Amino acid sequence: SARPRRRFPDDTEASGPTVISTGTLDAVASWFDGVDADEMRRRLRPNLVFDASEPFWEDHLFDRRGTVVEFSVGGVAFEGVNPCQRCVVPSRDPDTGAETADFRTTFMTKRRETLPEWSGGDWFDHDFRLMVNTAVPESSWGETLSVGDAVTVGDIVPE
């Protein structure tokens, strides 16, 4: 991309903070016996949790390949790039490390069943994806977020 972005090391395509909503944490936790939203948050390890009750609300923050969705938190600009591919970590209990039986299979089945129409469908070559990977435009490097900042979704633009 021609626009410089600040990157974290995990994802070379979209290595800004990961985003999820409270509604998604509630919904995904409900797929697993004995798991609540707080435990699911610790399993998934998002960087930013938005207070949105609609499950999978964050899927509004990415579109088809080759585009980004501009959004802001307070006055800080972000670009939503793609749904995060999940690794083995969410299948483990965050306190004990014990593997949850059939976690991946259950997750993928439920994700497919609940995938919103607005989700950028061409990203879902598999259904073990959740949260949004972002990029931070250079204009927002060093800016500060605050709890309670408003989230504003902008335009879909070429990457």
VENJO-V661068 format. One record per run of one state. SS is the DSSP state (H for helix, E for strand, - for the rest). FROM is the first residue (numbers start at 1). TO is the last residue. If there is no record, write none. Layout:
ss=SS from=FROM to=TO
ss=SS from=FROM to=TO
//
This chain:
ss=- from=1 to=4
ss=E from=5 to=6
ss=- from=7 to=18
ss=E from=19 to=21
ss=H from=22 to=29
ss=- from=30 to=36
ss=H from=37 to=44
ss=- from=45 to=47
ss=E from=48 to=50
ss=- from=51 to=56
ss=H from=57 to=61
ss=- from=62 to=66
ss=E from=67 to=73
ss=- from=74 to=75
ss=E from=76 to=85
ss=- from=86 to=88
ss=H from=89 to=91
ss=E from=92 to=92
ss=- from=93 to=98
ss=E from=99 to=99
ss=- from=100 to=102
ss=H from=103 to=114
ss=- from=115 to=120
ss=H from=121 to=123
ss=- from=124 to=128
ss=E from=129 to=137
ss=H from=138 to=140
ss=- from=141 to=150
ss=E from=151 to=158
ss=- from=159 to=159
//
